[in-house]
């Protein structure tokens, strides 16, 4: 029976990834709690579990005394000799208990606590797995699409996560059985276990895609300094090279646009503007407003990270963009409030 017990623990470890040592500790505590109820509720129950030798014993410990005052924790010499040769006063005697002695209620209590321990261990393992993937790009299998809400259920390792409709690209149609790239925005602990928040609209998705696609970013030669995004429509990304001999923008675009085009295709045609980052606010703001040409950038001398930008009259609508998108993304990218004026303005 002991061998079967430890074999079952070993299988649990393999199937659920829960360390046997963790389970053994939980089971020990569960048995102690259960047995104590049948033996006076005193702290004199011990459990021995040794997987290497298949040893499993539940012990009731009593002290040898001249006169018994508490039979739950004390015993006479005459009784102690059944378990130890030549016992002495104050010796602690370990009395093995048979499993059937626990009683039905005690056994049920132990079973419940063991199950609870296993659930906690599974949640702990799940949380560790999720946290390891936090802020990362993962490829997951779509197992179900909710016909009413449009939310997609994704299989991530041994767990599942839900990609809500508002975290999907505006015009994309996901299919059950397909694989999709998602960004892990956050991992939270809930009453029912850890919950992973995933997105395809987060700027981090584009950033991680470039890190995988561009070797120079992966090895640290090129750094993504800032990124702003309106998912499904347009992304602006500022990059900088640590080596002056490396073209940061060119590295991200790739030969004949191969690198950036692969990401654009994955994002359903989302436009991606890549520009050189600069510590100089005027230079950076001008680059951020591309493809519009900027004539001048006047930074507010009183601070507040606001500026006035002048563009040629025929470039005004291009600088502002459709429904203000270009100006809005440039402001997010740079962290500056940008007031765009035509050249002819007084």
N, C-alpha and C positions, 0 to 999 in steps of 0.2 A: 504493500500500500504506500509506504514512504517513497519507494522508487517511482511509482506512478505520480505521486504528488510533485516531486521535484522535476520529473519529465514534463509535466503540465506547465510548471513555472518556466522551464526552458523554452517550451513552445510559445508561451505568452510573450517572452522576451523577443523571440524571432519574429512573431507575427505583428506585434504592436510596438516593437522597439522600446519596450519598458525594461530597464535593467532589473535582473532577477534580485539583486541586493535590495533594491528599493521595494519590490514586492514583498520580499521576505520580512523586511522591517515592518511594513504595513500589516502583514498577516500576523506577525508576532504580537503587535500591539492590539490587533482585533481579538485574538484568542485570549490575551491577558484580560482585556475588558470584559469579554464574555464569561470567562471562567471565574473572575473575581465575584460576579454576582451570585454564583453558586457556592462560594467558599468564604462568605462573610464580608466580602468587599475590601479585604485587607491587601496591602502591597507585599504579598508573599507568593505571588505566582511568577514563574519564570518559564520562558519558552526557549528551547534549544533547536536550532535548524542549521544543519551542515550539509549543503548540497553535494559536496565532494564525496561524502560517505553515506549519503541518503539517511542521515540521522535526524530524527524529528521526535522531540519529547516535550511534554508539558509537565512541569514540576511544581509541586506544592511544597514550600519551604517552611520548616518549623524549627524552633530552637529547643534544645534539650534543657529541661528545668527540673528542679526537685519537686515543685508543686505547680500543677497547671492552673493558671488563672484565666487564660484565654485559649480555649482549645483550637481556635482557628489558626493560631500562630505558635502554639507551644505543645510540647509532648514530653512524656516521661521516658526515662532510660529504658524501661521494660519494653516500650513500644518502639523506641529508636533502634534497638538491636535487630529488628526485622529488616532494616535498610542499611545499617552500618555496623561493622564489627567493633566492639569495645567503644561505644560512644561515650563522650565526656560531656559534663555540664557546659552549657553555652555553645556546644556544637550546633551548626545549622545542618539539618537533615533535609535532603531532597527526596521527595516522595513522588515517583512517577504516577501520572494519572492516565487512565485509559480514555480514549476519545468518547466512548459511550457514557462515561461518567459526567460529561459536560451538561447533558440534558438538552432537550429539544430547543428550548428558548435560547440557551447559550449558543448552540450551534447556529441558529438562525441569525443571532446578533453578530456572530463572527462572520457569517456569510455576507451580511449586509455591509459591514465595515470593510471587508475585503473588496467587495464590488466598488464601494465608494473610493477606496484607495486606488483601485485600478483606474477608475474614471479620472481621479485627480492626476494620476501619473500620465494618462493619455493627454489630458489638457495641458499639463506641463510640457510634455514632449511636443505637442502641437504648437504651443506658444513659442518654444525655442526655435522650431522650424520656421514659423512665421516671422519671428524677429530677425532671423538670419537673412530673410528675403526682404526685409523692410527697406524701402527706397530703392529697390532693385527692379529690373526689367525681367519678367518671366514669360515664358510661352506656356499657355494652358489650353486644355481640351474643353470645348463647349459641350456640355452634356445635356443641357435643356434650355429652351427659350420659353419664357412665360408668354403665352399668346395674348394675355390681357395687358400686362405692364411692359412687355418687351425686355424685361430683365433677363440676363443670361447667367446660368449657373455654370461655373467653371471648375474643373477638377485640377487641384493644385497638390501634387504629391498624394498623400493619403487623405487629404481634406478637400473641402469645397469652399468656394467663395462666390459671391453674387456680384455681377457687374451690372449696376442699375442702368436704365435707359439713358439717364442724363450724364452718365460717365462714358457713354459710347459716342463715337463720331456721329455728327448730325445726319449724314446721308448714308451711313453704312448699314448693310443688312447682314447680320451674323447668322451662321447656319450651324445647327446641331451636328456634331462630329468633326467640325473644323477646329483648327488650332489658331489661337490669336495671341498677340503680344499685349501684355498689360503692365502697368506700373503699380507697384505696391506703395500706396500713399501713406498708410499707417497701419499699425497693429494695436488692437484694443482688447482688454480683458472684459468679458461680460459674464452674466449669471450663468449662461449656457456654455461658457468656454471662450477661448480667444476668437476674435473676429478680425478678419483681414479686409482692409478697404482698398479696392483696386480701381484703376481708372485708365481710360484711353484718351482722356482729354487733358490730363495734367502735363505741364511743361516738362516734368521729369521724364516722361516717356520719350520725348524727342531727344533729350540730353543723353539718356542711356543708350538710345539707338545709335547716336553718333559715336559714343564711346566704344561700342562694339564694332561699328563699321569703319572707323578711322584709327589705324594703328598709332598715329602720332598723338591722338588724344588718350588712347589706352596707356601708352608708355609715358605720358606726362609732358611730351615735347610741346604739344598744343593744349591750351586750357580753354574751356568754355567759361567765360567770365560772367555772362548774363544771358538770360533767355526769357522771351515773352511769347505768349501763344493765345490764339483764339482757335480752338480745335476745329479741324475740318476745313478751315479757311486759310489761315496764315500764321507762320511762326517767324520771329526775328531772333537771331542768335549772334552774339558778339564773341569773337575768339581772339586769342593772343598766343604768339609763339615765344617760348623761352629762349629759343635759338634764333638769332637774327637772320640766319641763312635759310630758315624754314618759312614758307608761305603758309600761314595759318588758314587763310580763307581757301586757298587752292587745295590744301590737304583735305579739307572738309568736303569740297566739291568733288574732288577725285578726277582721274583721267576721263575726259569727255563727259564729266558730270555723273560718272557711274555711282559714286558713293551717295551723293545727295539724291540722285534719282531713285535709288533703291528704297530710300527712306520715304520719299514722296509717294512712291507707289504703295508702300505698306500703309501709308496714312490716307489712301484714297484720293491722291492728287492735291493734298494740302501744300500750298506754296511755302517755300522756306527761303528767307533772306538771310544771308550770312555776311557779316561785315567785321572789319578789324576793330578791336577794342582799343580805346585810348584813355589815358589818365586825364587828358585835357578835355574838359566838358564840351567846349565848342566843337572840337574835332569829333568827339564821340556822338554828340547830338546830330551833327551833320550826317554822319554815317548811318545813324539809326533811322533817319528820315528817307533813306534811299528807297526807291529809285529816283526820288525827287532831287533836284539840284538845289543846294543851299548857298545863298550869297553871303549871309552873315548870321552870327549868333551873338546876341548881347545878353550876358548873364546879369541878373539882378545884383547890383553892388551891395545891397543890404542882406544878401544871403537868401535863405528860404528855398534854395534849389528851384528857382523859376527863371525862365529866360524868354527872350523875344527872338524869333527866327524870321529872317526875311528871305523870300524865294521869288524867282521871276514870276511875273503875272501868269504866264502860260503853264507854270508848274504848281500853282496853288492847289488845284483840285487833286493833283497827283500826290502832293505832300500831305494833304489832309486824308486822302484815300476815300474809298467807298464807305459812306456812313461814318466817316471819321476814323476808320480802322487803322490806317497807316500812322496817323498822329497818336492814336491811343496806344498802339503797340510800342511806338518809339518812346513814349512817356514811361510805360511800364519797364521797358528795357533799360533805360538810363536812370530812372528814378527822379527825373526832372519834370516840372510842369512846363509845357512848351506852348507858347503863344505864337502861332504862325500868321505872318503878315505878307501881303503881296508887295512887290517892289514899288508899285505906284502909290501905295498908301502914304498919306501925309505924315 
